[in-house]
Amino acid sequence: MAQWQKTPIQRDNGEMAEAQAPVIVSASRSTDIPAFYADWFFHRLKVKLL
């Protein structure tokens, strides 16, 4: 199973910490992604999941 990527962040007190950085995909019906960019979209999903 894939794990979330981690990214360094700086807290309000200046301390550095690692935080989860999930990839959020929002492709609602009002976008052209499914209609015109399906091949690109599924390729990007496949690359991210590997």
Z-matrix of the N, CA and C atoms (Angstrom, degrees):
N
C 1 1.441
C 2 1.529 1 108.66
N 3 1.323 2 114.97 1 139.66
C 4 1.470 3 119.87 2 178.87
C 5 1.522 4 110.05 3 -70.61
N 6 1.303 5 114.95 4 148.15
C 7 1.457 6 120.01 5 176.88
C 8 1.520 7 108.67 6 -110.23
N 9 1.336 8 115.93 7 155.91
C 10 1.445 9 120.70 8 177.84
C 11 1.523 10 109.28 9 -64.35
N 12 1.314 11 116.26 10 143.53
C 13 1.454 12 120.44 11 173.00
C 14 1.524 13 107.90 12 -70.88
N 15 1.322 14 115.84 13 151.54
C 16 1.463 15 120.74 14 177.51
C 17 1.523 16 108.29 15 -113.52
N 18 1.315 17 114.67 16 145.40
C 19 1.453 18 120.41 17 179.94
C 20 1.530 19 108.71 18 -135.16
N 21 1.316 20 117.84 19 141.91
C 22 1.466 21 118.81 20 178.15
C 23 1.526 22 110.63 21 -74.20
N 24 1.324 23 115.78 22 139.01
C 25 1.462 24 121.69 23 176.06
C 26 1.520 25 109.08 24 -131.50
N 27 1.305 26 116.28 25 159.67
C 28 1.457 27 121.18 26 175.81
C 29 1.523 28 107.96 27 -109.75
N 30 1.314 29 116.06 28 123.25
C 31 1.458 30 121.03 29 179.05
C 32 1.520 31 110.57 30 -74.82
N 33 1.340 32 115.91 31 168.92
C 34 1.467 33 121.00 32 -179.22
C 35 1.523 34 112.60 33 -58.05
N 36 1.347 35 116.37 34 -31.12
C 37 1.463 36 119.85 35 -178.90
C 38 1.537 37 112.35 36 -85.35
N 39 1.337 38 117.97 37 5.49
C 40 1.456 39 122.26 38 178.48
C 41 1.521 40 114.43 39 91.46
N 42 1.301 41 117.72 40 -10.26
C 43 1.465 42 122.32 41 -179.76
C 44 1.526 43 109.87 42 -71.51
N 45 1.330 44 116.12 43 140.58
C 46 1.461 45 121.39 44 177.24
C 47 1.522 46 108.88 45 -89.91
N 48 1.325 47 116.43 46 144.55
C 49 1.456 48 122.21 47 178.79
C 50 1.522 49 108.85 48 -150.15
N 51 1.337 50 116.70 49 161.94
C 52 1.456 51 121.25 50 174.62
C 53 1.519 52 108.52 51 -96.81
N 54 1.322 53 115.92 52 138.41
C 55 1.457 54 120.95 53 178.94
C 56 1.524 55 109.12 54 -127.15
N 57 1.321 56 116.31 55 150.29
C 58 1.450 57 120.45 56 175.48
C 59 1.517 58 108.89 57 -70.20
N 60 1.326 59 115.71 58 141.71
C 61 1.464 60 120.52 59 -179.60
C 62 1.522 61 108.69 60 -127.34
N 63 1.335 62 117.70 61 80.13
C 64 1.461 63 119.13 62 -179.20
C 65 1.525 64 111.74 63 -68.89
N 66 1.318 65 114.95 64 150.25
C 67 1.453 66 120.65 65 175.04
C 68 1.521 67 106.56 66 -93.26
N 69 1.304 68 116.42 67 121.32
C 70 1.460 69 121.24 68 -178.40
C 71 1.521 70 108.38 69 -110.39
N 72 1.314 71 115.19 70 123.48
C 73 1.455 72 120.67 71 178.56
C 74 1.520 73 107.70 72 -109.76
N 75 1.302 74 115.58 73 123.78
C 76 1.456 75 120.51 74 176.58
C 77 1.518 76 107.67 75 -120.12
N 78 1.307 77 116.36 76 110.57
C 79 1.467 78 121.30 77 179.74
C 80 1.522 79 107.95 78 -130.25
N 81 1.303 80 115.10 79 82.78
C 82 1.455 81 119.44 80 -178.10
C 83 1.522 82 110.81 81 -77.95
N 84 1.296 83 115.19 82 170.59
C 85 1.471 84 119.84 83 -177.79
C 86 1.520 85 112.38 84 -65.54
N 87 1.312 86 117.36 85 -15.35
C 88 1.464 87 118.97 86 -178.68
C 89 1.524 88 112.81 87 -85.46
N 90 1.329 89 117.71 88 0.02
C 91 1.466 90 120.01 89 179.84
C 92 1.520 91 110.75 90 -98.48
N 93 1.307 92 115.55 91 165.21
C 94 1.462 93 121.15 92 178.59
C 95 1.521 94 112.58 93 -93.41
N 96 1.325 95 118.14 94 1.55
C 97 1.465 96 120.13 95 -177.08
C 98 1.525 97 111.28 96 -56.62
N 99 1.338 98 120.26 97 -54.31
C 100 1.470 99 118.94 98 -178.52
C 101 1.528 100 113.04 99 -62.69
N 102 1.310 101 117.04 100 -36.65
C 103 1.461 102 120.13 101 -174.71
C 104 1.528 103 113.54 102 -76.09
N 105 1.318 104 117.40 103 -41.72
C 106 1.461 105 119.87 104 -170.48
C 107 1.526 106 115.00 105 -116.61
N 108 1.334 107 117.95 106 -16.45
C 109 1.452 108 120.23 107 -174.65
C 110 1.522 109 112.48 108 -125.91
N 111 1.316 110 117.71 109 29.40
C 112 1.465 111 121.32 110 -176.01
C 113 1.532 112 111.85 111 -59.44
N 114 1.324 113 118.64 112 -46.56
C 115 1.472 114 120.64 113 -179.24
C 116 1.526 115 110.82 114 -60.16
N 117 1.330 116 117.29 115 -47.43
C 118 1.467 117 121.62 116 178.49
C 119 1.520 118 110.80 117 -61.40
N 120 1.346 119 116.26 118 -45.41
C 121 1.461 120 121.87 119 -176.95
C 122 1.525 121 111.33 120 -60.90
N 123 1.323 122 118.29 121 -47.82
C 124 1.463 123 120.57 122 -178.68
C 125 1.522 124 111.70 123 -69.83
N 126 1.332 125 117.42 124 -31.98
C 127 1.464 126 119.92 125 174.78
C 128 1.531 127 110.27 126 -64.08
N 129 1.341 128 117.29 127 -43.27
C 130 1.470 129 120.91 128 178.87
C 131 1.526 130 111.18 129 -63.25
N 132 1.321 131 117.38 130 -40.41
C 133 1.471 132 120.07 131 176.77
C 134 1.521 133 110.60 132 -62.38
N 135 1.325 134 117.05 133 -43.58
C 136 1.462 135 121.31 134 -179.51
C 137 1.522 136 110.46 135 -62.64
N 138 1.322 137 118.45 136 -43.37
C 139 1.468 138 122.86 137 179.41
C 140 1.527 139 110.33 138 -62.60
N 141 1.324 140 117.56 139 -43.16
C 142 1.474 141 121.20 140 -178.37
C 143 1.523 142 112.41 141 -68.09
N 144 1.325 143 117.53 142 -30.61
C 145 1.462 144 120.59 143 -176.60
C 146 1.522 145 113.22 144 -83.68
N 147 1.319 146 117.44 145 -12.35
C 148 1.481 147 119.62 146 179.80
C 149 1.480 148 112.79 147 -80.51
